[in-house]
Amino acid sequence: MNFHCTRRSATCCKNDYATSEHFCKLFTEDTNSLYLLSFLLTADHQKAEQCFVAGLDDCVKEASVFREWARSWAQRVIVRNAIRMLAPHPGSTRPSPAAIRSAGEGNLTSTESLDAPFAGVLSLEDFERFAYVLSVLEKYSDQDCAALLGVSPQNVREGRARALQQIADSSQGTALSSFDGSSTGTN
């Protein structure tokens, strides 16, 4: 009798796990938010797409997580892939692709105009962008961010502070240029 209960509960528990089909459905239904996470982390549409597809592939292959945790697991897998792809670390001075584009011609392509609401985040350097997106937007604790990024919690706090300062400075500069008419071409 005890064996029967154990067997029944094992079947019951098996149904509590997310399946490959469940992850496919999740990635289909949450495409926009999962892709946006990929894009904000990588700051590049091509890399974001690679990160998103690799996340789906990893989730389908590693479907051993409780169904209730499937969405957070998918997000974590995307974060892990973005970290693996860019290897962000404090002190790196490699500008994001979005920052390089904006320093170019000054004309916005249709893709860049879609990215405009996120310009402040996309212009951050890799580490600061990861620290900001993970701790502020995704609400990961400093400890979790530090573990994912392989740095100290202090590094995460410092990176987030630099990101917030740069976003604030960028927003203030945009507001001032709008106010004095320089963004419309009138003086």
C-alpha positions, 0 to 999 in steps of 0.5 A, a space after each residue: 500500500 505504501 508503494 502504491 502511494 509513492 508511485 501515485 505521488 511520483 506520477 502526480 509530481 511528474 505532472 507538476 514539471 514544465 514540459 518542452 511543450 509548455 516552454 514552447 507555449 511560454 516563449 510563444 505567448 511571452 515573446 515580446 517580454 522575453 525578447 525585450 529582456 534579451 535586447 536590453 541585456 545585449 543592446 543589439 537586435 541580432 544578439 538578442 535574437 540569438 540569445 532568445 533562440 538559445 534560451 528557448 532551445 535550452 529550456 526545451 532541453 532542460 525541462 526539469 523545473 516546476 511548472 510554476 517556475 517556468 517563466 522565471 526559469 526562462 528569464 534566468 536562462 536568457 540572462 545566463 545566455 546573454 552573460 555568456 555571450 557578452 561576458 560583462 565585467 566591471 571596468 570594461 569600456 566597450 561601448 554598446 552597439 546602440 551607443 556606437 550607432 547613436 554616435 554615428 550619423 545622427 539619423 535614426 533608422 526605423 529600428 533605432 527609432 523603435 529603440 528610442 524609449 530604451 536609449 538611456 539603457 541601451 547606451 550603457 556599457 555592458 556591465 552597467 547595463 546588466 547591473 541596471 536591467 537585472 537589479 532595477 528592471 528585473 528586481 534581482 537582489 544584489 546577491 543574485 546579480 553578483 552570483 550571475 555576473 561573477 562579481 561582488 555585490 559591491 560591484 553590482 551596487 556601483 555598476 547600478 549607481 553608475 547606470 542610474 547616473 548616466 541615465 539621469 544625465 542622459 534624460 536631463 540632456 534630452 530634456 534640455 535640448 527639447 526645451 531650448 528647441 535644439 532638437 527640433 532644429 529651431 533656435 
